[in-house]
Amino acid sequence: MSTYVSERILQLFEVEGVKTMFGIPDPSFVRMFNQAEERGWRVVAPHHEAAGGFMAEGLSRMTGKVGLVVGNQGPGVANLVPAAICAAKEGSPIIFIGGQRKHIADQRVRRGRIQYTQQYKYIEPATKYIGIIEYPEQTDEIVHESIRRALSGRPGPVYIEVPMNSMNAELDLPPPVSREAYRLVRQEASASGVADAIKLISAAAYPILLVGHGAFASRGLDHVGALARKLACPIIETFPQSPAIEGFEDRTFPFGFSPAGIAAVAQSDLVIAIGTEIGEPVRSGEEGHWQKGNTDRKWIYVEKDPLAIGVNRPVDVPLIGDLCDVVPQLVRKLPEAPREPRPELADWIQAHKDYKANALASVPSGSSPIHPARFLVEATRGLPKDCVLVRDGGAVNIYTWTYAQIQPRDVLWSQNFGHLGTGLPHAIGAQLAVGQNRRVVLISGDSAFLFHISELETAVRKNLPILCIVGCDYAWGLEVRVYRGMFGPDTTETEAHWGNQLRLDKIAEGFGAHGEYVDRTEDIAPAVARALASGKPAVVQVVIDGVANARDVPGHDEYKNWYTDFF
């Protein structure tokens, strides 16, 4: 039975459990979109292809599967580039498919070719692989190679280009092969490596787990929790307020920001790094807090990419493999009974509680305009415990680290690239992943939220009950601190105030969402409750103190050390 190439591509992704596609249905993909809906796919059309890429990334992080987004020839592919760059920096396995004119256009010696460029060259630097289906018979091998590359080593984006002559071709092909037939689906570490790691663990008195976002994006947090339970040790987050492992919230400390985390790092004699690049936010495992206390500590590094070993710091035992396979190897080799926790662990847990309590006690109350710290406390205290938290922006994002009154299992943000505007699209992808049984909550600054505010309509159209809580200082938040420090308070566009006439709640209502406007502290929690109760996509706009938002950013001295070559 003959099959169009467009439908064959869908069949190949179905093997990977992927049945959601993002993209605008222009001529290149109209047939594919219709075929996808006939096959029971979710097809989500954003208002901007870059937002579609971020939606695919949000879905991917919540499922551990590749994300899929398409862009039509010319402008559509151009709009995908920011999302590809972000996916590369975040280590997200996103498949970008670009449409293209018939391939004969590539060899024509003509000027004025409408919507034609060698577009793969623009996206190539951000991707791990470029595959062009010049001939229909190449479809299986190129799609398989794309998925293989996206998921191998450090995950990342790839690009497939399908010229119209290939997209509309028909083939007689057998059913697609299983994923085990064309890629590695299990990647355990070597037996000798595991044995060496167990020796270090057995000899360690103060092990810690240094856990990065990769453990979340691979859906491996439960495996990490099983290891933490065996070791009775603290978990050090590479970023503040990263996803929490259920049952370990009290012993999870952010690196550098909590006194408990600093003390645990200093005392440690073994670090087991999982799902992290051991990058600048943790001082590459060598500088700053690592130079305190026991500086002779050993390192075990669980990492898929062998090229990452020894780059940022020496590693005593590298365990090359997928953390979802390697961490269970360690758990199985450890004694059945968990260790007895060291007495210092209780001290660290108490120190972290005191740190959070002191931070809460220092929050101004009843200030007008509302202090950002108070905004975060009031806005988050009534959120569902099982919500998915999405963050976006600069200063508001950092305030969330310290003052949010929830510690969710699922947290998404553009942590490595800091790309503003990912929040709302990430939230849409996350809500598609969890369905209607859990709420996705976006906390954002206003400048970041405005990047892709049109995607509120996408949330309304798809009936996705995302709650967007937006701190509004009518300025570029965190950047104002830098502007004033370098040029003084009276600089023109650097202050970038766009006026307090901006009403995000009214914009939300115009899209058919629920809107709330708040300028008094006591009204924040009731507004959030009403927005949740609406069951609709909702925006709660909270006017916050722009001066405090720029001046009082918590933990700024620690944060700025991430950029050692700038500050």
Backbone torsions as a table, in degrees:
resi	resn	phi	psi	omega
1	MET	NA	128.4	-177.1
2	SER	-77.0	148.4	-177.2
3	THR	-136.5	135.1	173.4
4	TYR	-65.1	148.1	176.4
5	VAL	-56.7	-39.8	-179.9
6	SER	-57.3	-41.5	179.4
7	GLU	-75.9	-32.4	177.6
8	ARG	-61.7	-39.3	178.1
9	ILE	-59.6	-42.2	177.2
10	LEU	-61.7	-43.2	179.2
11	GLN	-58.8	-40.1	-177.7
12	LEU	-67.7	-35.8	177.8
13	PHE	-76.3	-27.9	176.4
14	GLU	-61.3	-32.1	176.6
15	VAL	-59.2	-32.1	180.0
16	GLU	-87.4	5.7	-179.4
17	GLY	78.5	17.1	-178.6
18	VAL	-98.2	121.9	176.8
19	LYS	-140.4	32.5	174.4
20	THR	-132.2	133.5	-179.1
21	MET	-134.3	137.8	178.6
22	PHE	-112.0	140.1	177.2
23	GLY	158.6	162.0	-179.7
24	ILE	-94.6	124.6	-172.0
25	PRO	-78.3	79.0	175.0
26	ASP	-93.5	-177.4	-171.9
27	PRO	-53.0	-36.7	-176.1
28	SER	-60.7	-29.8	-168.4
29	PHE	-125.5	9.5	-178.3
30	VAL	-58.8	-46.8	-179.6
31	ARG	-63.7	-42.3	-179.8
32	MET	-62.5	-40.5	179.6
33	PHE	-63.4	-44.9	179.1
34	ASN	-62.5	-42.6	179.2
35	GLN	-64.3	-39.1	-180.0
36	ALA	-61.8	-45.4	-179.9
37	GLU	-65.6	-36.1	177.0
38	GLU	-64.2	-29.6	-178.7
39	ARG	-90.1	6.0	176.8
40	GLY	86.0	18.1	177.7
41	TRP	-77.5	158.4	165.2
42	ARG	-93.0	120.6	177.7
43	VAL	-111.1	121.0	-175.3
44	VAL	-119.9	116.3	179.6
45	ALA	-97.1	112.2	175.8
46	PRO	-80.6	179.5	174.6
47	HIS	-93.1	-11.2	177.9
48	HIS	-147.7	135.6	-176.0
49	GLU	-61.7	-34.2	177.5
50	ALA	-61.1	-41.9	176.7
51	ALA	-61.7	-37.8	175.8
52	GLY	-60.4	-38.9	176.8
53	GLY	-64.0	-40.7	178.1
54	PHE	-68.6	-34.7	175.1
55	MET	-62.0	-44.6	178.6
56	ALA	-61.2	-36.4	178.8
57	GLU	-68.3	-41.8	177.5
58	GLY	-60.6	-42.9	178.0
59	LEU	-64.3	-42.0	-179.0
60	SER	-62.6	-43.6	-178.8
61	ARG	-64.7	-29.3	-178.2
62	MET	-86.8	-11.9	-177.2
63	THR	-119.8	-20.1	-175.2
64	GLY	77.4	7.4	179.8
65	LYS	-104.4	167.3	175.6
66	VAL	-66.4	148.4	172.5
67	GLY	-98.5	155.0	-175.5
68	LEU	-132.7	124.0	178.3
69	VAL	-141.1	144.7	-177.8
70	VAL	-120.6	153.9	176.4
71	GLY	-139.6	135.0	-177.5
72	ASN	-74.4	163.6	-174.0
73	GLN	-55.1	142.1	176.4
74	GLY	76.6	-109.7	-174.9
75	PRO	-59.9	-36.5	-179.0
76	GLY	-62.7	-45.0	178.4
77	VAL	-67.6	-38.8	177.8
78	ALA	-58.3	-38.9	-179.3
79	ASN	-72.0	-18.1	178.1
80	LEU	-76.2	-21.2	-170.5
81	VAL	-57.7	-46.1	179.2
82	PRO	-57.4	-39.4	179.9
83	ALA	-68.2	-34.2	177.8
84	ALA	-67.3	-41.9	178.7
85	ILE	-62.9	-43.5	179.8
86	CYS	-63.5	-44.4	179.6
87	ALA	-62.0	-36.6	178.2
88	ALA	-64.0	-44.7	-178.3
89	LYS	-70.8	-32.9	-178.3
90	GLU	-87.0	-8.4	-178.3
91	GLY	71.0	41.1	-176.8
92	SER	-104.3	128.8	-177.1
93	PRO	-82.4	80.2	-178.0
94	ILE	-105.5	131.8	176.3
95	ILE	-96.6	117.8	176.6
96	PHE	-101.9	123.4	177.9
97	ILE	-112.2	124.4	180.0
98	GLY	-109.4	136.1	171.1
99	GLY	-79.8	162.8	179.8
100	GLN	-157.6	153.3	174.5
101	ARG	-62.1	168.4	178.4
102	LYS	-52.5	141.8	-168.5
103	HIS	-64.4	-16.7	177.7
104	ILE	-61.3	-24.6	179.4
105	ALA	-62.8	-25.6	-178.3
106	ASP	-66.3	-27.0	-175.4
107	GLN	-104.7	1.5	-178.5
108	ARG	-76.9	137.8	177.4
109	VAL	-96.1	77.2	-176.9
110	ARG	-141.1	158.1	173.3
111	ARG	-107.6	163.3	174.5
112	GLY	71.4	31.7	179.5
113	ARG	-79.6	115.0	-172.9
114	ILE	-64.4	129.0	176.1
115	GLN	54.4	28.6	178.5
116	TYR	-116.0	126.1	166.5
117	THR	-143.8	165.9	170.9
118	GLN	-80.6	73.5	-166.0
119	GLN	-66.6	-25.2	-179.7
120	TYR	-61.5	-25.3	-179.4
121	LYS	-67.3	-27.8	-178.2
122	TYR	-76.3	-32.1	-176.6
123	ILE	-95.7	-15.3	-174.3
124	GLU	-57.1	-42.8	-177.6
125	PRO	-61.4	-21.7	-178.0
126	ALA	-93.2	-6.5	-171.0
127	THR	-114.4	159.0	178.9
128	LYS	-85.6	-16.4	-175.5
129	TYR	-162.2	142.2	172.5
130	ILE	-118.5	122.9	176.8
131	GLY	-124.1	123.0	179.4
132	ILE	-112.1	119.7	-178.9
133	ILE	-83.4	79.0	-179.7
134	GLU	-69.0	-34.5	-179.5
135	TYR	-123.6	135.9	-176.8
136	PRO	-53.5	-33.7	-177.6
137	GLU	-64.7	-13.5	179.7
138	GLN	-84.7	-4.6	-169.1
139	THR	-54.8	-52.9	-176.6
140	ASP	-60.6	-47.4	-174.0
141	GLU	-67.2	-35.7	-178.4
142	ILE	-74.5	-41.2	177.3
143	VAL	-64.7	-43.3	177.9
144	HIS	-60.3	-43.7	-179.7
145	GLU	-65.5	-36.4	179.1
146	SER	-63.4	-46.8	179.5
147	ILE	-65.8	-40.9	178.9
148	ARG	-58.9	-46.9	-178.6
149	ARG	-68.8	-40.0	-177.7
150	ALA	-60.7	-34.4	-173.4
151	LEU	-101.1	-8.8	-176.9
152	SER	-89.6	147.0	-178.3
153	GLY	59.3	-142.5	174.3
154	ARG	-72.1	122.3	-178.5
155	PRO	-58.6	156.2	-180.0
156	GLY	-176.7	177.3	-174.7
157	PRO	-81.6	153.9	171.7
158	VAL	-134.5	165.8	-176.8
159	TYR	-131.6	129.5	174.0
160	ILE	-115.9	131.3	176.1
161	GLU	-112.9	133.5	-177.3
162	VAL	-126.1	99.0	175.2
163	PRO	-61.6	154.3	-174.2
164	MET	-59.9	-33.8	-179.0
165	ASN	-66.4	-30.4	175.6
166	SER	-81.3	-42.9	-177.2
167	MET	-56.3	-37.6	-175.0
168	ASN	-95.0	4.2	179.4
169	ALA	-77.7	157.1	177.6
170	GLU	-115.1	145.2	-178.2
171	LEU	-133.1	151.0	169.7
172	ASP	-103.3	108.2	-173.1
173	LEU	-134.7	152.1	173.4
174	PRO	-73.8	170.4	176.5
175	PRO	-57.5	152.0	179.5
176	PRO	-61.8	148.9	178.2
177	VAL	-78.9	164.1	178.2
178	SER	-69.3	159.9	-179.3
179	ARG	-65.1	-29.0	177.5
180	GLU	-64.4	-19.6	-177.3
181	ALA	-80.5	-16.1	-176.2
182	TYR	-130.4	-4.7	176.5
183	ARG	-151.3	162.3	177.8
184	LEU	-76.2	120.8	-179.0
185	VAL	-105.9	-13.6	172.0
186	ARG	-129.0	138.6	-179.9
187	GLN	-142.2	88.4	178.0
188	GLU	-87.6	157.1	176.4
189	ALA	-76.8	162.9	179.4
190	SER	-65.8	151.2	179.2
191	ALA	-61.3	-38.4	-179.9
192	SER	-66.7	-39.3	177.5
193	GLY	-63.1	-44.0	178.7
194	VAL	-62.7	-41.3	179.0
195	ALA	-61.8	-42.1	178.4
196	ASP	-64.6	-38.9	179.3
197	ALA	-65.1	-41.7	180.0
198	ILE	-62.8	-36.1	177.0
199	LYS	-62.5	-44.7	178.8
200	LEU	-64.7	-41.4	-179.8
201	ILE	-63.8	-42.2	-179.0
202	SER	-64.3	-32.7	-178.1
203	ALA	-84.1	-13.2	-174.0
204	ALA	-82.3	138.3	174.4
205	ALA	-95.0	-31.1	-175.5
206	TYR	-131.6	68.9	176.8
207	PRO	-75.1	150.1	170.5
208	ILE	-132.2	153.8	172.3
209	LEU	-103.0	123.9	175.4
210	LEU	-101.8	106.6	-167.3
211	VAL	-114.9	126.4	179.4
212	GLY	-106.4	-179.4	-174.2
213	HIS	-65.8	-21.1	178.6
214	GLY	-61.0	-29.9	178.2
215	ALA	-67.2	-31.3	177.0
216	PHE	-77.3	-49.7	-174.7
217	ALA	-64.4	-26.0	177.0
218	SER	-87.9	0.9	-176.7
219	ARG	60.2	42.5	-177.8
220	GLY	-109.1	11.9	-174.8
221	LEU	-64.3	-33.8	179.4
222	ASP	-64.8	-36.2	176.8
223	HIS	-64.9	-42.6	177.8
224	VAL	-62.7	-39.7	177.8
225	GLY	-61.7	-38.6	178.2
226	ALA	-63.4	-37.7	177.9
227	LEU	-69.3	-42.6	178.6
228	ALA	-61.6	-35.7	179.9
229	ARG	-66.6	-41.8	178.9
230	LYS	-64.6	-38.0	-174.3
231	LEU	-88.8	-13.5	-177.4
232	ALA	49.8	47.2	-172.8
233	CYS	-121.5	164.6	175.6
234	PRO	-76.2	158.0	175.1
235	ILE	-111.7	125.1	179.2
236	ILE	-104.3	118.5	178.7
237	GLU	-80.1	136.7	178.2
238	THR	-73.4	-23.3	175.1
239	PHE	-126.8	146.7	176.4
240	PRO	-62.2	143.9	-179.4
241	GLN	46.5	58.7	170.5
242	SER	-85.3	174.6	178.7
243	PRO	-56.5	137.6	-179.0
244	ALA	-95.6	146.8	176.3
245	ILE	-91.2	127.1	-174.9
246	GLU	-57.5	129.3	-179.5
247	GLY	91.5	-6.9	-177.6
248	PHE	-123.2	17.8	-177.0
249	GLU	-60.2	-36.6	-174.3
250	ASP	-75.2	-21.7	-178.9
251	ARG	-109.9	20.7	176.6
252	THR	-104.9	119.1	-173.3
253	PHE	-124.4	137.2	176.8
254	PRO	-74.0	136.9	179.2
255	PHE	-62.9	127.0	169.7
256	GLY	85.1	-25.1	-174.3
257	PHE	-95.8	-35.0	-178.9
258	SER	-98.9	134.8	174.3
259	PRO	-55.1	-32.6	178.8
260	ALA	-64.3	-43.3	178.1
261	GLY	-64.1	-40.6	179.4
262	ILE	-64.2	-42.9	-179.8
263	ALA	-66.7	-41.3	179.8
264	ALA	-64.8	-39.5	177.1
265	VAL	-63.6	-45.9	-178.4
266	ALA	-62.4	-37.5	-177.3
267	GLN	-78.7	-22.5	-169.9
268	SER	-62.0	142.4	171.5
269	ASP	-115.0	-0.7	175.5
270	LEU	-150.9	131.4	175.5
271	VAL	-115.4	125.6	173.0
272	ILE	-107.6	105.0	-175.8
273	ALA	-92.3	126.8	-174.5
274	ILE	-135.8	125.8	174.3
275	GLY	68.4	33.1	-177.9
276	THR	-142.3	151.6	175.1
277	GLU	-83.1	-4.7	-172.5
278	ILE	53.2	53.3	-170.8
279	GLY	-96.8	-158.1	-173.8
280	GLU	-61.5	-38.1	179.4
281	PRO	-60.6	-21.7	174.3
282	VAL	-113.5	26.8	174.8
283	ARG	53.5	34.1	178.4
284	SER	56.7	20.9	177.5
285	GLY	70.7	13.2	-175.6
286	GLU	-130.3	-39.2	-172.6
287	GLU	-96.1	177.7	172.8
288	GLY	60.3	-121.3	-173.9
289	HIS	-64.3	-22.8	178.8
290	TRP	-70.7	-18.0	-179.7
291	GLN	-85.7	3.4	178.7
292	LYS	-99.3	151.5	172.0
293	GLY	67.1	-128.0	-174.2
294	ASN	-82.6	90.9	-175.7
295	THR	-82.3	-3.9	179.0
296	ASP	-95.5	19.3	-176.7
297	ARG	-61.4	152.5	178.6
298	LYS	-94.6	160.2	-178.0
299	TRP	-130.1	130.7	166.9
300	ILE	-113.7	133.5	-175.5
301	TYR	-126.8	115.5	175.6
302	VAL	-92.6	116.2	-170.9
303	GLU	-154.1	135.3	179.3
304	LYS	-75.0	-31.7	-171.9
305	ASP	-96.4	111.6	179.8
306	PRO	-63.1	-22.8	-179.7
307	LEU	-72.4	-11.2	179.6
308	ALA	-84.6	-13.9	-173.0
309	ILE	-73.8	127.7	175.6
310	GLY	78.1	5.8	-176.6
311	VAL	-76.8	-55.3	-177.6
312	ASN	-86.1	-28.8	178.5
313	ARG	-162.7	157.6	176.4
314	PRO	-64.7	149.6	179.7
315	VAL	-127.0	131.9	-178.7
316	ASP	-76.7	-44.7	178.8
317	VAL	-132.8	103.6	172.9
318	PRO	-83.8	133.4	175.3
319	LEU	-114.2	99.2	-175.0
320	ILE	-85.2	116.2	179.5
321	GLY	165.5	179.6	178.3
322	ASP	-78.1	127.3	-175.9
323	LEU	-58.6	-29.1	179.0
324	CYS	-69.3	-16.8	175.0
325	ASP	-102.8	-36.3	-173.9
326	VAL	-75.8	-45.6	-178.1
327	VAL	-60.0	-42.8	174.2
328	PRO	-60.9	-30.9	174.6
329	GLN	-58.8	-45.6	179.3
330	LEU	-63.6	-44.1	-178.6
331	VAL	-59.5	-42.7	-178.5
332	ARG	-65.8	-31.1	-176.7
333	LYS	-84.2	-15.6	179.4
334	LEU	-80.6	156.3	177.8
335	PRO	-54.4	149.0	-177.2
336	GLU	-60.8	-42.0	-178.4
337	ALA	-80.9	132.1	177.4
338	PRO	-63.0	157.1	173.9
339	ARG	-64.1	159.0	167.1
340	GLU	-78.5	129.4	-179.4
341	PRO	-64.9	143.9	175.5
342	ARG	-67.7	148.6	-179.1
343	PRO	-60.4	-27.0	179.6
344	GLU	-63.5	-26.6	-178.6
345	LEU	-60.5	-42.9	178.0
346	ALA	-63.2	-37.4	178.1
347	ASP	-64.2	-41.7	-179.2
348	TRP	-67.2	-40.3	178.0
349	ILE	-59.9	-43.5	178.9
350	GLN	-67.1	-39.5	179.2
351	ALA	-62.6	-37.0	179.3
352	HIS	-70.8	-38.6	175.2
353	LYS	-60.9	-42.9	179.7
354	ASP	-64.3	-39.9	178.3
355	TYR	-59.4	-46.1	179.9
356	LYS	-69.0	-38.6	179.3
357	ALA	-66.6	-40.8	178.5
358	ASN	-64.8	-39.2	178.2
359	ALA	-63.0	-42.2	179.8
360	LEU	-66.3	-39.5	-178.7
361	ALA	-67.0	-25.6	-177.9
362	SER	-84.6	-3.5	-176.1
363	VAL	-72.5	125.7	176.4
364	PRO	-62.2	144.8	178.2
365	SER	-120.0	144.2	174.8
366	GLY	69.5	14.8	-179.0
367	SER	-75.0	152.6	177.4
368	SER	-136.8	119.8	-1.4
369	PRO	-66.2	171.1	-172.4
370	ILE	-70.1	130.5	176.5
371	HIS	-67.9	140.0	-177.9
372	PRO	-56.9	-36.3	179.2
373	ALA	-63.5	-44.6	177.9
374	ARG	-64.6	-38.5	175.8
375	PHE	-54.4	-48.2	-177.3
376	LEU	-68.1	-39.7	179.3
377	VAL	-60.7	-50.8	-175.9
378	GLU	-70.4	-34.9	-176.0
379	ALA	-73.9	-24.3	-173.3
380	THR	-107.6	-11.4	-173.8
381	ARG	-67.4	-24.4	-178.5
382	GLY	-107.2	13.7	-178.7
383	LEU	-75.3	151.2	177.9
384	PRO	-59.5	139.2	-177.7
385	LYS	-64.0	-26.8	-178.2
386	ASP	-98.1	16.9	-177.6
387	CYS	-69.6	156.6	170.1
388	VAL	-94.0	124.7	-177.6
389	LEU	-100.4	125.3	174.9
390	VAL	-115.0	136.6	-177.6
391	ARG	-122.5	150.5	178.4
392	ASP	-154.5	151.9	176.7
393	GLY	103.9	-173.8	-176.8
394	GLY	-105.6	-86.2	-175.2
395	ALA	-61.1	-45.7	179.9
396	VAL	-60.0	-38.6	177.6
397	ASN	-59.8	-46.0	-178.0
398	ILE	-68.9	-39.7	175.2
399	TYR	-58.3	-35.4	-179.7
400	THR	-62.0	-37.8	-180.0
401	TRP	-52.6	-42.7	-171.3
402	THR	-90.9	-36.0	-165.6
403	TYR	-112.7	-7.3	177.9
404	ALA	-63.0	138.0	-176.0
405	GLN	-95.7	21.2	175.8
406	ILE	-131.3	158.0	176.7
407	GLN	-133.7	77.7	-170.6
408	PRO	-74.4	158.9	175.5
409	ARG	-75.0	-25.5	-175.0
410	ASP	-122.4	118.5	-179.7
411	VAL	-136.7	131.4	179.4
412	LEU	-126.5	138.4	167.9
413	TRP	-167.8	166.3	-179.6
414	SER	-84.9	78.3	-168.1
415	GLN	-79.7	-34.1	-177.1
416	ASN	-87.2	-31.6	-176.6
417	PHE	-103.0	-23.9	-179.7
418	GLY	63.2	34.6	-175.8
419	HIS	-77.7	113.2	177.8
420	LEU	-67.6	148.6	176.2
421	GLY	93.7	-2.2	178.8
422	THR	-76.6	-19.1	-168.2
423	GLY	-59.1	-54.9	-177.5
424	LEU	-64.1	-45.7	174.7
425	PRO	-61.7	-42.4	175.5
426	HIS	-56.1	-42.1	-178.9
427	ALA	-63.6	-39.1	178.0
428	ILE	-63.4	-45.8	177.6
429	GLY	-61.5	-41.3	-179.9
430	ALA	-66.1	-40.4	179.7
431	GLN	-66.4	-35.7	174.8
432	LEU	-63.3	-33.2	-179.0
433	ALA	-71.5	-40.4	-173.9
434	VAL	-94.2	-10.8	179.5
435	GLY	73.7	-156.3	-174.4
436	GLN	-90.3	-3.2	-173.7
437	ASN	-83.4	-16.9	178.3
438	ARG	-129.9	153.5	179.4
439	ARG	-101.0	139.1	172.9
440	VAL	-100.7	129.3	-177.9
441	VAL	-119.6	123.1	175.2
442	LEU	-100.8	127.3	171.0
443	ILE	-113.2	123.5	-169.7
444	SER	-146.8	157.4	164.8
445	GLY	-83.2	163.4	-174.6
446	ASP	-70.3	-38.1	-178.8
447	SER	-63.8	-40.9	177.7
448	ALA	-66.9	-40.4	-177.3
449	PHE	-63.8	-32.7	-177.2
450	LEU	-71.7	-17.3	-179.0
451	PHE	-55.4	-49.5	-175.2
452	HIS	-127.5	41.8	-177.3
453	ILE	-63.1	-23.3	178.9
454	SER	-63.0	-20.1	-179.4
455	GLU	-73.4	-4.9	168.6
456	LEU	-57.5	-38.1	178.4
457	GLU	-62.8	-37.4	177.4
458	THR	-61.4	-43.9	179.0
459	ALA	-62.7	-40.2	178.6
460	VAL	-66.1	-46.2	-177.7
461	ARG	-61.4	-36.4	-178.2
462	LYS	-93.8	5.2	177.5
463	ASN	55.8	52.4	-178.9
464	LEU	-107.4	110.2	-170.8
465	PRO	-79.8	57.4	-179.6
466	ILE	-75.6	135.3	174.9
467	LEU	-102.1	118.9	179.7
468	CYS	-107.5	115.5	178.2
469	ILE	-107.7	114.4	-168.7
470	VAL	-117.2	117.9	173.0
471	GLY	-81.6	120.1	-168.8
472	CYS	-112.8	106.3	174.8
473	ASP	-107.7	1.1	177.2
474	TYR	57.6	35.8	-179.9
475	ALA	-158.6	178.9	-178.5
476	TRP	-87.7	33.3	169.1
477	GLY	41.6	-108.8	-174.5
478	LEU	-59.7	-33.4	-177.8
479	GLU	-67.2	-27.3	-179.7
480	VAL	-61.0	-36.3	177.2
481	ARG	-57.6	-44.2	-179.9
482	VAL	-68.1	-44.4	-178.7
483	TYR	-57.6	-48.0	-177.0
484	ARG	-67.4	-36.3	179.9
485	GLY	-65.8	-31.5	-176.4
486	MET	-93.2	-33.5	-169.6
487	PHE	-126.1	-3.4	-177.5
488	GLY	93.2	173.3	-171.7
489	PRO	-79.7	-15.1	-170.8
490	ASP	-109.7	47.3	177.8
491	THR	-93.3	148.6	-169.5
492	THR	-67.3	-100.0	-173.1
493	GLU	-67.5	-18.6	178.5
494	THR	-63.1	-27.3	173.9
495	GLU	-73.3	-34.1	169.2
496	ALA	50.8	35.0	175.7
497	HIS	-72.8	125.5	179.3
498	TRP	-103.0	12.9	171.1
499	GLY	90.3	142.9	-175.9
500	ASN	-82.2	14.3	174.9
501	GLN	-81.1	-7.9	-179.7
502	LEU	-66.0	122.3	-179.1
503	ARG	-122.2	92.2	179.6
504	LEU	-65.5	-30.4	179.3
505	ASP	-64.2	-38.4	179.2
506	LYS	-70.9	-37.0	175.5
507	ILE	-61.4	-43.8	178.8
508	ALA	-59.1	-45.9	179.6
509	GLU	-62.7	-34.7	177.6
510	GLY	-63.9	-29.6	177.0
511	PHE	-83.2	-7.1	-176.8
512	GLY	95.5	10.1	177.5
513	ALA	-93.2	174.6	176.0
514	HIS	-87.4	137.1	-178.9
515	GLY	-127.2	141.8	176.2
516	GLU	-136.8	139.1	176.1
517	TYR	-121.0	128.8	-174.3
518	VAL	-132.6	129.9	173.4
519	ASP	-131.7	12.7	176.1
520	ARG	-129.5	139.2	-176.1
521	THR	-55.0	-46.2	-173.6
522	GLU	-67.4	-11.6	-178.5
523	ASP	-95.3	-7.1	-173.9
524	ILE	-65.9	-56.4	-176.6
525	ALA	-59.3	-45.1	177.1
526	PRO	-61.0	-37.1	179.5
527	ALA	-65.4	-42.2	177.6
528	VAL	-63.0	-41.7	179.2
529	ALA	-62.3	-42.7	178.9
530	ARG	-65.0	-39.5	-179.8
531	ALA	-64.0	-43.1	177.4
532	LEU	-63.2	-42.3	-177.2
533	ALA	-68.2	-22.4	-178.7
534	SER	-64.3	-27.5	-177.7
535	GLY	70.6	8.0	-177.9
536	LYS	-112.4	165.0	165.3
537	PRO	-55.0	137.2	-172.1
538	ALA	-143.1	149.8	175.1
539	VAL	-126.3	125.2	172.5
540	VAL	-110.9	109.4	179.2
541	GLN	-92.5	122.6	-179.8
542	VAL	-119.9	121.2	179.2
543	VAL	-76.8	123.2	-177.5
544	ILE	-120.6	164.6	-177.5
545	ASP	-72.9	111.0	-178.2
546	GLY	-66.7	-33.1	178.7
547	VAL	-65.5	-48.4	178.4
548	ALA	-65.1	-35.2	-179.2
549	ASN	-63.8	-30.2	177.8
550	ALA	-90.3	-34.9	-169.0
551	ARG	-92.4	-36.6	-167.5
552	ASP	-104.5	24.5	-176.6
553	VAL	-56.0	122.0	-175.2
554	PRO	-70.8	141.4	176.9
555	GLY	66.9	23.3	-173.9
556	HIS	-64.5	-33.7	179.9
557	ASP	-63.4	-38.0	176.7
558	GLU	-70.4	-45.1	-178.1
559	TYR	-59.8	-43.4	-175.2
560	LYS	-67.7	-20.3	177.8
561	ASN	-71.8	-10.6	172.2
562	TRP	-64.7	-27.0	-176.3
563	TYR	-107.9	60.7	-171.3
564	THR	-61.5	-26.8	-178.4
565	ASP	-86.7	-4.3	179.0
566	PHE	-104.3	-53.7	-177.4
567	PHE	-77.4	NA	NA
